[in-house]
Amino acid sequence: MRMRELTAAAGVPKGTIQFYIKQGLIPKPIKQSSNSAFYTEDHLNMILLIKELQAKRFLPLSVIKEIMMGGSGKLSVNEIKTLVELDGRIFSNIEETPELKPLTAKQLSKQTGISPEDIEVMERLGVLTPVQEGNKKLFNEDDIRIAECRVKLIQAGLKPEMGFHAGIAKIYKKLIEELVEKESRIFLQLLSGKLEIEEIARILESVTPIINTMLGLMHKKEIKHTTTRYRSQYQEQSTTGNIDRKGGSHGRRASHPHMGCSEYKPGDVKRKLR
């Protein structure tokens, strides 16, 4: 279709469409000559989606662009619609009837034993995500559980004075973000447009604890595999005489599993997981 047909079908003026193209919200038209451009149904659907997100979700164009780009690659219109419609539907029953009431930072510290400094660090990293209600900043049940885990890790032996600072949580957050990004793409590609939103939400709620259990088991197996692998490497080097009596290999620095925290430096939030 030509521009005039697109403006009529989408209900937006030519200038708006040109602005969307310039901002990267919709792709450029198909050019057949210097003064001849054609638009497809995808252009129309994307413009209608932008209008819907603005009207129903009150989202600014900057946020809409991030949604439509989908992080590491573009999502289809149907996938974006599914993702947007799922907002507020997944785990809604759990959130409506929490077992623990929201707490302020002071209450969180008192109830769980987590230090105010750890709360500040984990909030800055986005691990703890309090909600502002009036003049209070409240931490929900998930944040309370995470704070409890932080305290239990310290009690188990991962003490701050040994270098196990709260900033280490950034490693796990980054890995989880990458995992969920890839999971979302798989689920959206396979389920979008095939099932009702309520059914997709039900499936995601049902499979999440199963996946979490599977991840825990895979994590444990990988720890065992990693320690076995490094032990075998050490024994092999010992046999060939490449390990000196001080515990290091000749001419090389002894390597460590990626889970080792000796490489972590407090405050170094830019360090990437090896």
Helices and strands as residue ranges (DSSP letters): H 3-10, H 14-23, E 30-33, E 36-38, H 41-57, H 61-69, H 77-86, H 92-96, H 105-112, H 116-124, E 131-133, E 136-138, H 141-156, G 160-162, G 166-168, H 169-191, H 197-240
